[in-house]
């Protein structure tokens, strides 16, 4: 913790350590997104069950190495976000800023790897004309849009942390909730698209 951090009081507002982080609006949005993705996962599983050989044949063209790298990148970003929340609760604002920036950088890195993966697959002729790849592009594309929104939210969190007048632990927690949801969704997508045979 730096001297600047220690000089900044923890803006916890006296809340108990056991409180539910974030607010009800964020939880409603997160649960709505999880329901939406859940429906898409079920739809994918139904179509996969109808054509298991075709899906498995197409699936083997995915680069598992890139999927693993992106999984590690997002899990690392979630660790940064969790540590950032702990830091801001302790009043270590500068440390929280750096951790949120690191998490956002991981989001950008994830997007770069995903863009490369799409380019690689499309250049090899794997497009939405293939049933498996139509699910692949839809699921990873919608998830990538969530990653982009998450990076934007983390940027807003950092901006508020830099402004003592706007600094709120609750807002940082909301950003963390959204980011962890993005991470959770990717873990499921990685499992069903890359690993499940």
Backbone bond lengths (Angstrom), bond angles and torsions (degrees), N, CA, C in turn:
res aa  C-N    CA-C-N  psi(-1)  N-CA   C-N-CA  omega(-1)  CA-C   N-CA-C  phi
1 X - - - 1.460 - - 1.520 109.22 -
2 X 1.317 118.86 129.63 1.447 122.68 -178.94 1.511 110.56 -82.01
3 X 1.373 115.16 168.53 1.463 119.61 178.32 1.514 110.42 -61.33
4 X 1.368 115.54 -38.44 1.465 119.42 179.58 1.508 110.92 -62.42
5 X 1.328 115.13 -40.63 1.460 119.50 178.84 1.510 110.72 -60.59
6 X 1.348 115.14 -47.26 1.448 118.94 -174.31 1.524 111.89 -65.53
7 X 1.344 116.19 -26.32 1.450 119.44 179.98 1.514 111.95 -76.95
8 X 1.335 117.41 -13.90 1.459 120.49 -177.57 1.511 110.30 -93.79
9 X 1.329 118.56 119.44 1.464 119.38 -178.89 1.510 111.95 -67.88
10 X 1.316 116.00 147.71 1.463 120.37 176.74 1.513 108.98 -68.28
11 X 1.343 118.14 120.69 1.458 121.06 -177.62 1.519 112.57 -86.36
12 X 1.305 115.73 41.89 1.459 118.01 -174.99 1.518 113.06 -75.65
13 X 1.343 115.77 -15.32 1.456 118.74 176.38 1.510 112.92 65.44
14 X 1.359 115.86 24.88 1.445 119.19 175.79 1.514 114.03 75.16
15 X 1.332 117.84 12.25 1.457 118.89 -178.37 1.510 110.52 -71.52
16 X 1.295 116.22 148.01 1.447 120.14 179.53 1.511 110.42 -72.23
17 X 1.333 115.97 149.51 1.464 121.17 -177.31 1.529 111.23 -64.48
18 X 1.323 117.35 -18.81 1.456 119.96 -175.50 1.527 113.03 -95.22
19 X 1.329 117.77 7.97 1.459 119.16 -177.38 1.525 110.77 -68.40
20 X 1.340 116.02 155.25 1.457 120.34 175.42 1.524 108.05 -73.02
21 X 1.350 117.85 121.33 1.467 119.51 -176.52 1.528 111.62 -66.95
22 X 1.330 114.98 155.60 1.461 120.57 178.83 1.516 111.64 75.59
23 X 1.334 115.71 -167.32 1.464 119.10 177.12 1.524 109.64 -127.71
24 X 1.312 115.91 175.15 1.460 121.43 -171.82 1.531 111.53 -63.65
25 X 1.342 117.65 -34.41 1.468 120.13 -179.37 1.528 111.67 -61.45
26 X 1.334 115.17 -43.56 1.463 118.60 179.74 1.529 110.71 -65.61
27 X 1.324 116.47 -39.99 1.466 118.96 -179.75 1.532 111.13 -66.08
28 X 1.333 116.95 -37.78 1.470 120.41 176.98 1.529 109.71 -61.92
29 X 1.339 115.68 -44.27 1.465 119.15 -179.74 1.533 110.95 -63.98
30 X 1.325 115.83 -43.51 1.467 120.05 -178.78 1.534 110.35 -64.03
31 X 1.318 116.42 -45.83 1.472 119.20 -179.67 1.526 110.97 -65.34
32 X 1.342 116.80 -35.92 1.464 119.96 176.06 1.519 111.72 -63.53
33 X 1.331 116.24 -42.90 1.466 120.24 177.93 1.525 110.89 -64.32
34 X 1.333 116.18 -41.51 1.468 119.09 179.71 1.525 110.59 -63.94
35 X 1.338 116.61 -37.99 1.463 119.81 177.80 1.531 110.38 -64.70
36 X 1.338 116.29 -44.12 1.464 121.15 179.28 1.532 110.31 -59.53
37 X 1.322 116.57 -49.95 1.461 119.53 179.88 1.527 110.64 -65.44
38 X 1.332 116.36 -35.99 1.456 119.40 179.17 1.525 111.62 -59.64
39 X 1.346 115.61 -41.93 1.465 119.75 177.32 1.527 110.77 -61.96
40 X 1.329 115.62 -40.02 1.462 119.37 -179.70 1.535 110.50 -68.19
41 X 1.321 116.55 -38.05 1.468 119.32 178.61 1.533 110.60 -63.34
42 X 1.334 115.77 -43.03 1.469 119.49 179.57 1.528 110.37 -63.13
43 X 1.347 116.07 -42.82 1.467 120.16 178.56 1.527 110.65 -59.71
44 X 1.333 115.62 -44.26 1.470 119.98 178.29 1.526 110.84 -59.89
45 X 1.322 116.42 -44.24 1.455 119.94 -177.97 1.530 111.73 -64.77
46 X 1.328 116.60 -36.05 1.469 120.03 178.24 1.519 110.04 -65.12
47 X 1.342 116.76 -48.36 1.472 119.94 -179.67 1.529 110.09 -64.66
48 X 1.314 116.89 -36.26 1.463 119.77 179.42 1.524 110.82 -65.98
49 X 1.326 115.55 -38.30 1.470 119.67 179.49 1.527 111.33 -66.78
50 X 1.334 116.61 -28.28 1.466 120.66 179.95 1.528 112.33 -77.08
51 X 1.354 115.97 -28.46 1.476 119.86 -178.74 1.524 110.07 -135.92
52 X 1.318 117.96 63.55 1.486 119.63 -173.56 1.518 113.48 -62.78
53 X 1.329 117.63 -38.22 1.466 119.20 -177.04 1.521 110.82 -70.05
54 X 1.342 117.18 -43.30 1.469 120.62 179.71 1.528 110.79 -63.30
55 X 1.333 116.87 -40.84 1.458 119.60 179.57 1.526 110.90 -67.33
56 X 1.329 117.09 -42.53 1.467 120.30 -179.73 1.523 111.03 -64.78
57 X 1.333 116.05 -38.54 1.462 119.63 179.64 1.526 111.12 -64.35
58 X 1.333 116.23 -42.49 1.468 119.62 179.23 1.524 111.30 -71.81
59 X 1.314 115.47 -36.22 1.462 121.59 -176.12 1.528 112.29 -61.68
60 X 1.335 116.82 -33.25 1.465 119.64 -176.01 1.517 112.76 -69.18
61 X 1.348 116.72 -10.58 1.463 119.70 177.62 1.528 112.60 -83.78
62 X 1.339 117.12 -10.38 1.459 119.19 177.22 1.522 109.82 -71.16
63 X 1.314 115.81 149.43 1.462 121.12 178.13 1.534 108.83 -91.34
64 X 1.334 115.73 101.75 1.461 119.64 -177.57 1.531 110.97 -63.71
65 X 1.333 116.14 -31.60 1.473 119.49 179.63 1.521 111.74 -58.38
66 X 1.344 116.32 -44.16 1.463 119.32 178.68 1.533 109.91 -66.19
67 X 1.327 116.18 -38.89 1.461 119.22 177.93 1.523 111.87 -61.94
68 X 1.330 116.62 -41.40 1.466 120.62 178.80 1.528 110.12 -64.77
69 X 1.338 115.80 -45.00 1.475 119.12 179.53 1.536 110.10 -59.00
70 X 1.324 116.51 -45.79 1.461 118.91 -179.10 1.531 111.46 -65.25
71 X 1.334 116.47 -33.77 1.471 119.04 177.04 1.526 110.66 -65.03
72 X 1.328 116.02 -45.17 1.469 120.11 178.56 1.526 110.37 -62.35
73 X 1.341 116.06 -41.15 1.474 120.15 -179.46 1.531 110.66 -61.10
74 X 1.342 116.82 -45.30 1.463 119.00 -178.14 1.533 111.61 -71.56
75 X 1.328 117.57 -38.49 1.467 119.01 177.30 1.526 110.71 -62.96
76 X 1.330 115.94 -38.50 1.466 119.77 176.72 1.525 110.68 -63.60
77 X 1.337 115.67 -41.32 1.465 119.06 179.82 1.527 111.00 -63.44
78 X 1.340 116.75 -37.86 1.467 119.43 178.14 1.527 110.85 -65.38
79 X 1.336 116.24 -35.64 1.470 119.28 176.34 1.527 109.84 -63.24
80 X 1.344 116.43 -44.18 1.471 120.11 178.19 1.533 110.76 -59.23
81 X 1.336 116.16 -43.70 1.470 120.23 -178.51 1.531 110.45 -64.55
82 X 1.334 116.45 -43.78 1.475 119.54 179.65 1.525 110.67 -62.01
83 X 1.336 116.23 -43.46 1.463 119.58 177.79 1.523 111.14 -65.57
84 X 1.339 116.12 -33.28 1.463 120.40 177.66 1.518 111.73 -64.35
85 X 1.330 116.11 -41.20 1.469 119.97 178.05 1.534 109.69 -63.50
86 X 1.336 115.83 -44.31 1.475 118.99 178.61 1.530 110.40 -60.56
87 X 1.343 115.38 -42.01 1.466 119.80 -178.22 1.527 111.25 -63.20
88 X 1.333 117.41 -44.88 1.459 118.79 -177.01 1.528 110.64 -70.46
89 X 1.319 116.91 -31.67 1.474 118.85 175.55 1.520 111.02 -64.62
90 X 1.340 115.85 -30.16 1.470 120.19 179.86 1.517 111.77 -88.40
91 X 1.340 116.40 0.87 1.462 119.63 179.87 1.514 114.00 85.21
92 X 1.331 118.44 6.48 1.462 122.14 179.03 1.537 108.80 -86.86
93 X 1.314 115.23 73.27 1.459 120.53 -170.77 1.520 112.52 -66.09
94 X 1.318 116.51 -43.29 1.475 118.82 -178.80 1.530 110.62 -63.77
95 X 1.300 116.57 -40.23 1.468 119.73 177.04 1.528 110.18 -63.20
96 X 1.322 116.89 -41.66 1.464 120.89 178.32 1.528 110.67 -61.44
97 X 1.319 116.20 -41.13 1.473 119.98 177.88 1.522 111.23 -57.65
98 X 1.324 114.48 -49.50 1.473 118.95 -178.03 1.523 111.55 -62.34
99 X 1.324 116.40 -39.50 1.469 119.59 -179.98 1.528 111.59 -67.27
100 X 1.333 117.15 -39.27 1.462 120.04 178.24 1.532 110.79 -67.82
101 X 1.323 116.11 -38.17 1.470 118.98 176.10 1.530 110.84 -63.60
102 X 1.325 116.51 -40.20 1.465 120.12 178.61 1.528 110.38 -64.24
103 X 1.338 116.24 -39.28 1.472 119.41 178.28 1.527 110.38 -64.81
104 X 1.330 116.34 -42.36 1.465 119.84 177.83 1.522 111.72 -62.70
105 X 1.334 116.24 -38.72 1.468 119.78 177.70 1.529 110.28 -62.65
106 X 1.310 116.24 -38.05 1.473 119.67 176.47 1.535 110.28 -62.93
107 X 1.328 116.75 -38.45 1.465 120.13 176.92 1.519 111.86 -61.20
108 X 1.332 115.80 -42.64 1.473 120.25 178.23 1.530 110.15 -64.70
109 X 1.328 115.82 -41.02 1.474 119.88 178.95 1.533 110.09 -63.34
110 X 1.329 116.66 -40.95 1.468 120.89 177.24 1.527 110.04 -58.07
111 X 1.338 116.19 -47.02 1.465 120.59 -179.15 1.526 111.32 -61.75
112 X 1.333 116.52 -38.35 1.467 120.14 179.68 1.529 110.71 -64.29
113 X 1.326 116.21 -44.27 1.470 119.43 178.55 1.531 110.38 -64.75
114 X 1.334 116.35 -38.66 1.466 119.46 -179.70 1.538 110.63 -66.43
115 X 1.321 116.07 -41.16 1.468 119.80 178.69 1.530 110.15 -62.11
116 X 1.337 116.22 -41.70 1.470 119.71 177.80 1.529 110.48 -63.27
117 X 1.330 115.97 -41.05 1.465 119.73 -178.82 1.531 110.63 -64.50
118 X 1.320 116.60 -43.26 1.475 119.50 177.29 1.526 110.55 -60.50
119 X 1.342 115.74 -45.69 1.468 119.84 179.84 1.531 110.03 -58.72
120 X 1.326 115.09 -42.83 1.475 120.33 -179.23 1.525 111.03 -62.62
121 X 1.325 116.27 -45.41 1.469 119.27 -177.41 1.536 111.29 -69.82
122 X 1.323 117.28 -44.01 1.469 120.60 -178.73 1.526 110.32 -64.44
123 X 1.336 117.05 -41.00 1.462 119.77 -179.22 1.527 112.11 -66.39
124 X 1.323 116.55 -20.25 1.478 120.76 177.16 1.532 111.08 -93.04
125 X 1.322 117.27 4.21 1.466 121.16 174.82 1.515 115.26 92.14
126 X 1.322 117.53 9.20 1.462 120.31 179.86 1.532 109.06 -93.37
127 X 1.316 114.80 97.59 1.467 120.83 -175.34 1.525 109.92 -118.38
128 X 1.342 115.72 -171.92 1.468 120.05 -178.65 1.530 111.54 -70.01
129 X 1.340 117.33 -6.67 1.457 119.42 174.60 1.520 112.72 -66.15
130 X 1.332 115.89 -21.12 1.459 121.65 175.28 1.529 108.25 -91.44
131 X 1.333 116.41 132.79 1.476 119.51 -174.67 1.526 112.38 -60.14
132 X 1.338 116.71 -44.82 1.463 118.66 179.82 1.524 110.53 -62.02
133 X 1.332 116.08 -46.27 1.464 118.56 -177.24 1.525 112.49 -70.40
134 X 1.337 118.07 -23.24 1.469 118.48 173.96 1.534 109.43 -65.01
135 X 1.347 116.89 -40.01 1.469 119.81 174.79 1.535 110.07 -67.92
136 X 1.321 115.79 -41.17 1.471 120.19 -178.33 1.532 110.84 -58.27
137 X 1.340 116.70 -49.65 1.469 119.45 -178.00 1.529 111.25 -68.91
138 X 1.330 117.07 -36.31 1.468 119.33 -179.94 1.526 110.90 -66.88
139 X 1.344 116.07 -50.32 1.463 119.45 -177.66 1.533 111.93 -64.98
140 X 1.324 116.42 -48.50 1.467 118.46 -177.98 1.532 111.04 -71.27
141 X 1.340 117.10 -30.12 1.463 119.73 178.58 1.517 111.96 -68.82
142 X 1.333 116.45 -46.12 1.474 119.32 178.40 1.525 109.99 -64.64
143 X 1.341 115.05 -39.14 1.470 118.01 178.17 1.525 110.72 -64.85
144 X 1.332 116.83 -40.24 1.462 119.93 179.79 1.531 110.92 -62.44
145 X 1.336 116.62 -36.46 1.468 119.68 176.28 1.533 110.24 -62.81
146 X 1.340 115.82 -37.67 1.470 119.34 176.28 1.534 111.15 -66.48
147 X 1.331 116.61 -37.00 1.469 119.70 176.99 1.534 109.47 -62.29
148 X 1.342 115.95 -44.42 1.476 119.89 179.95 1.531 110.40 -60.56
149 X 1.338 116.40 -43.54 1.464 119.32 177.90 1.531 110.30 -64.59
150 X 1.321 116.75 -37.71 1.461 120.38 178.53 1.519 112.06 -63.41
151 X 1.334 116.50 -40.86 1.469 120.04 177.83 1.531 109.43 -62.81
152 X 1.345 115.98 -40.85 1.469 119.91 177.71 1.531 110.25 -61.81
153 X 1.331 116.74 -44.45 1.471 120.33 179.75 1.526 110.75 -62.23
154 X 1.338 116.97 -42.47 1.466 119.57 178.54 1.525 110.64 -63.14
155 X 1.343 116.40 -35.42 1.463 119.81 176.44 1.522 111.29 -63.52
156 X 1.334 116.11 -40.86 1.472 119.93 178.14 1.527 110.43 -66.40
157 X 1.351 115.79 -37.94 1.468 119.97 177.00 1.528 110.19 -59.62
158 X 1.335 116.25 -45.92 1.472 120.25 179.82 1.528 110.29 -62.62
159 X 1.337 116.01 -41.73 1.474 118.88 179.35 1.521 110.90 -60.70
160 X 1.321 116.80 -41.02 1.469 119.63 -179.72 1.527 111.55 -71.14
161 X 1.327 115.97 -34.07 1.472 118.19 177.89 1.522 111.07 -64.72
162 X 1.336 116.38 -28.91 1.461 119.79 -179.30 1.522 112.95 -79.89
163 X 1.321 116.38 -11.19 1.463 121.41 -179.38 1.526 108.89 -110.02
164 X 1.341 117.73 105.23 1.475 119.82 -177.53 1.527 112.80 -55.85
165 X 1.329 117.17 -27.12 1.459 119.66 -178.55 1.523 113.46 -75.70
166 X 1.337 116.75 -20.33 1.468 120.53 -177.51 1.530 112.78 -110.75
167 X 1.308 116.05 -2.41 1.465 120.31 -173.65 1.536 110.90 -64.06
168 X 1.355 116.39 120.55 1.477 120.56 179.99 1.525 109.40 -139.33
169 X 1.317 115.08 127.89 1.464 119.24 177.47 1.525 110.21 -62.27
170 X 1.327 116.27 -40.12 1.462 120.43 -178.26 1.519 112.52 -59.26
171 X 1.340 117.08 -37.75 1.461 119.64 -179.80 1.531 110.86 -68.93
172 X 1.317 115.78 -38.66 1.472 119.78 176.78 1.533 109.65 -62.74
173 X 1.328 116.39 -41.37 1.464 120.41 178.81 1.535 111.00 -62.98
174 X 1.321 116.42 -39.09 1.468 118.63 178.98 1.524 111.38 -64.42
175 X 1.327 116.05 -42.01 1.463 119.18 176.17 1.518 111.15 -60.49
176 X 1.338 116.00 -38.92 1.463 120.41 -179.83 1.530 111.13 -67.12
177 X 1.335 116.48 -39.92 1.472 119.51 179.25 1.522 110.05 -60.37
178 X 1.327 115.85 -46.72 1.468 119.27 -179.48 1.532 110.23 -61.02
179 X 1.325 115.77 -44.63 1.469 118.85 -176.65 1.528 111.80 -64.98
180 X 1.319 116.14 -40.07 1.470 118.85 178.13 1.537 110.61 -64.63
181 X 1.343 117.05 -34.28 1.465 119.44 176.49 1.539 109.79 -63.10
182 X 1.335 116.45 -44.15 1.462 120.80 178.60 1.528 110.03 -58.89
183 X 1.320 115.83 -41.64 1.464 120.70 179.27 1.530 110.82 -64.62
184 X 1.338 116.51 -47.02 1.470 120.91 179.80 1.531 111.36 -58.84
185 X 1.333 115.91 -44.21 1.466 119.40 -179.94 1.521 111.40 -61.22
186 X 1.320 116.36 -39.89 1.462 118.56 179.60 1.525 111.80 -64.74
187 X 1.324 116.89 -40.64 1.469 119.79 179.51 1.534 110.09 -58.39
188 X 1.336 116.54 -41.21 1.469 119.93 179.09 1.534 110.27 -68.46
189 X 1.344 116.16 -44.92 1.468 120.25 179.68 1.535 110.18 -60.29
190 X 1.315 116.43 -43.77 1.460 120.23 179.16 1.535 110.51 -60.61
191 X 1.322 115.75 -40.98 1.474 119.45 -178.24 1.527 111.75 -66.02
192 X 1.338 117.05 -45.49 1.469 117.79 -173.35 1.532 112.67 -83.04
193 X 1.333 117.90 -27.58 1.464 118.89 -179.22 1.518 112.84 -89.79
194 X 1.334 117.10 -37.89 1.457 119.62 -172.72 1.524 113.38 -99.74
195 X 1.321 116.75 -36.27 1.464 119.59 -169.19 1.518 114.37 -101.33
196 X 1.332 116.97 -38.76 1.464 119.84 -173.35 1.526 111.05 -67.19
197 X 1.294 116.10 128.31 1.465 121.24 178.17 1.522 109.99 -119.98
